């Protein structure tokens, strides 16, 4: 057998066992934490292992990010760099015009002045 195939023969079963162990440990942690905290605090029911796995899967769907790592740092802060460069190239009149435009669309960011009462 080729060395690559020998390696693959060991990696695939090890990966399957690793995933199963990870699922079991995750479910067991959720089960124990849920049954330890929530029934005494809120009077909720005790859950089974399979319900704990369901809660774990639901949390993964709702809060887990679906396996994506999010935006890359270059895309995350690229807008800040671009606006900083644009701002530096603007004249003071253009900067004031932009401020007025933004404040007219989204309002002031600081403490708002009280509205006069009639």
C-alpha positions, 0 to 999 in steps of 0.5 A: 500500500502507498503511504498516503493510503495507509495514513488515510485508513487511520485518519478517517476512523480517528476523525469519526471517533473524534466527532462522536466523542466531541458530540457526546462530551458537548451533549453531556456538558449541556445536559449537566449544566442545564440540569444543575442550573435551570431547574433550581433557578427557574423551575424548568424541567430536567432534560434528557441527553437527546434534548441536550443535544437538540439544545446544543444544535439549536444554539449552534444554528442560532449563535454559531456562525454556521462554520464561517469565520466572519469578515477578514480583517482587511474587509473589516476595517477597510472602510475606516481607512478609505474614509480616513483618506477621503477625509484628509483630502477634503477641504474644511468646507467639504468636511462641514457639508458632509457633517451637516449631511450626516447629522441631517440623516442620522441625527446628533451622536452626543446628548440631544438638546431638549425640544422647546415646549409650546 
